Amino acid sequence: MVAKTILTLTDQIWEKIVEKGNKPVFVMFYSDHCSFCQQMEPYFNGYAQEFKEKILFAKVDITQNPMIIQRYGIMGTPTFKFFCHGRPIQELSGAMYPTLLKKLIEDGLSHGSECEQQTTWIDSSITSYT
């Protein structure tokens, strides 16, 4: 069931799902060779099941999607970002206690709209998205 709960995003569909979507999105940026990603993945999958009615959960392979990585300044894996109305509002990087990951999700749900109003929007027309 996890596979249906978590979207796999690519450079080609990122804008439609995340930046122009109507639902908050929680994204795990990962690579297959990252041991910390493998360590955090079961928790990410569990939270995807727990919060699936409120948030879209997605994964982005950093080795296959350079445009997204460059646009959002992803420097390492795993990186978790919470997007509200297409804007990144919170981020955590590296292996961490699973409760911190859950807290990031809960805070994003509780305060995401407030945070989104205070963030700077990156106009998608300045990139080479199609």
N, C-alpha and C positions, 0 to 999 in steps of 0.2 A: 504493500500500500504506500510506502514511502515514495516510491518512484512517481506516483501520480500526484503526491502532495507537493513535491519539490520540482520547480521548473528548472530546466537547463537553459540559461540565457547565452546568446551569442551577440556579436557586434551588430548583426543584421536585425535582431528583434528587440534589442535593449530599449531603444527609444519608445517603441510602442507599448511595451509592458511596464517599464519602470518610470520613464520620464513623462509619459502621457497617459498612464494608467490611472484608474480611479481608486485603487486600493493601496494601502501601505505595503511596502515590499521590504523584506529582510533578506539580505544577500550575503552568501558566503563566497568569498574569493579564495580559490584553492589551486593547488597543483597536485597531480597524482603522486609525485615523489616527496611530498611534504608530510613528514611523520606527525607534526602537530595537527595538520588537517585531518589525518586519519584518527588522531586521538579525539578531536572535537566533533567529528562527523556524527557519531551516535547521539550526542546531545542535541546537535542541530536537527537531526531527523526526528527526535522525540518532541522537540518544541514545535516542529512543523506540524506534527499530528495534534499537539495540544492547542495550538493557536490557529489552525487552518481555516476557521470560519472568519477570522478577523484580519489576517495578514496573508499575503502571498509570500511564499518562501522560494528562494531561487539560489542557484549555484552558478558561478562563472569560473571556468578554467582559465587561469591567467596566461597559460602558454598558447592558447588558441584565440584569444580575443584582445589584441593589443590596443584597439581603439578605446574600449571601456577602461582598461587598465591605465592608459595614459590620461584619459579625461578625468578620472577620479583619483589619480595619484596613488595608486596601490603600490606599496613598496615591499610588502612581504605577505606571507601566507601563514596561517589563515588570517584574513581580514574580514570582519563582519560589519556591514553597513546597514543602517535602517533608513529607508527613504519614505518621505511623506509628501504626497502631491508631487512626486518626481524629484524632490530635493533631498540630498543627504543631510540627515539631522544628527546622527550619532554613529560612532565607529569604535570598535575595539579590534586590536590585532594580537595575534599570537595565541598560544595555548593559555587557558585560564580556567578558573573554577567555573563549572557549569552554572552555578547560581548567578555569576556575573553576566553571563550570556542571557539568562532568563530575565534578569533585571533590566538589561538593555532593551529587550523586547517589551516588557511591561511598561517601562518609562516611555518608550516610543509610542505605545498605544495611548498612554495617559496624557502625554504632553507633546505629541508629535505635531499637532496643528499649530501650537504656540511656537515651537521651535522652527517650524517651516516658515512662519511669517518673519522670522528674524534672520533667515539665511539668505545668501546672495544667490540668485538664480543664474545658472550657466546656460546661456541661450544655445539651443541645439543647432541653430543655423550656422554657428561658427565652426562646426566640425564637418567632416566629410560623410556624415550619415546620409543614407539615401531614403 
